[in-house]
């Protein structure tokens, strides 16, 4: 039997039931999105809620493992899925089983570039303030 798990940026690894991907319009941009489903026996809502921070979602590593041989059959890294679009409990229409879910969307390249430029601008401003202080001492 093949089982899946997901590792979050903070090192937390949780078993998953399934991961569904789709392209969806979120915050006025089409984005890659994942709905990650967890068994209510393996995860608590409080535990899932604690992962609802960008720093925990910057890299997601999905691993598939063969339980009989303990061999990893596939492993995928996904980056910048830091927009949480939903979290909660649902009921599967197929069998009525309850599961927790975490829905995330990927930040766009332009958003990441803008964030980097803002950080660079702050660094430049700090350097100018420091330089002005040095010049004032002379």
QUINORHU-V800746 format. One record per residue. N is the residue number from 0. SS is DSSP state (A for helix, B for strand, O for the rest). PSI is psi in whole degrees, 0 to 359 (* if undefined). OMEGA is omega in degrees with one decimal (999 if undefined). Layout:
n;ss;psi;omega
N;SS;PSI;OMEGA
N;SS;PSI;OMEGA
This chain:
n;ss;psi;omega
0;O;137;177.9
1;B;130;175.5
2;B;155;179.6
3;B;148;172.1
4;B;161;178.0
5;B;135;177.6
6;B;130;179.5
7;O;167;-176.8
8;O;330;-178.9
9;O;3;177.8
10;O;349;178.3
11;O;128;176.9
12;B;130;-179.4
13;B;142;173.9
14;B;143;179.2
15;B;152;174.4
16;O;313;-178.0
17;B;159;173.3
18;B;122;-180.0
19;B;130;178.1
20;B;148;176.4
21;B;167;174.8
22;B;129;-173.1
23;B;150;176.6
24;B;111;-179.8
25;B;128;178.5
26;O;48;176.1
27;O;25;176.8
28;B;142;173.3
29;B;127;-173.9
30;B;153;168.5
31;B;134;-178.3
32;B;149;174.0
33;B;139;164.4
34;B;114;-178.2
35;B;124;-176.9
36;B;136;-178.0
37;B;145;175.4
38;B;141;177.1
39;O;346;176.9
40;O;336;-175.8
41;O;337;-172.3
42;O;145;171.8
43;O;159;178.5
44;A;322;179.0
45;A;318;178.1
46;A;320;177.9
47;A;318;179.6
48;A;329;-178.6
49;O;344;179.1
50;O;356;-175.7
51;O;60;176.3
52;O;142;-177.8
53;A;320;-176.5
54;A;334;178.7
55;A;346;-173.2
56;A;6;-176.0
57;O;332;172.9
58;B;127;176.5
59;B;128;179.1
60;B;113;179.9
61;B;126;-177.9
62;B;135;172.8
63;B;133;-175.8
64;B;140;174.5
65;B;115;-176.6
66;O;330;-177.8
67;O;319;-177.6
68;O;351;-176.8
69;O;21;-178.7
70;B;136;173.7
71;B;121;-177.0
72;B;338;177.8
73;B;149;177.4
74;B;133;-176.0
75;B;136;174.2
76;B;136;178.8
77;B;133;-173.0
78;B;148;171.2
79;O;34;172.2
80;O;64;-169.8
81;O;3;177.3
82;B;111;178.3
83;B;121;-178.6
84;B;351;178.2
85;B;153;178.0
86;B;139;179.1
87;B;204;178.9
88;B;138;176.9
89;B;169;173.9
90;B;129;179.5
91;O;128;-179.5
92;O;334;-176.6
93;O;314;-173.4
94;O;0;178.4
95;O;7;179.8
96;O;140;177.8
97;B;147;177.0
98;B;155;172.3
99;B;152;176.7
100;B;152;172.7
101;B;119;178.7
102;B;128;-178.1
103;B;153;177.7
104;B;151;-176.9
105;O;138;175.3
106;O;146;-177.6
107;O;162;177.6
108;A;322;-179.7
109;A;324;176.3
110;A;319;179.0
111;A;320;177.6
112;A;316;179.5
113;A;317;178.3
114;A;317;179.0
115;A;318;178.9
116;A;322;176.9
117;A;318;177.4
118;A;316;179.1
119;A;319;179.2
120;A;318;177.4
121;A;320;178.4
122;A;318;179.2
123;A;317;178.6
124;A;318;178.0
125;A;319;179.4
126;A;321;178.7
127;A;320;177.3
128;A;317;178.8
129;A;318;177.9
130;A;318;177.9
131;A;322;177.2
132;A;321;179.2
133;A;317;179.7
134;A;322;-179.6
135;A;332;179.6
136;A;337;-176.1
137;O;*;999
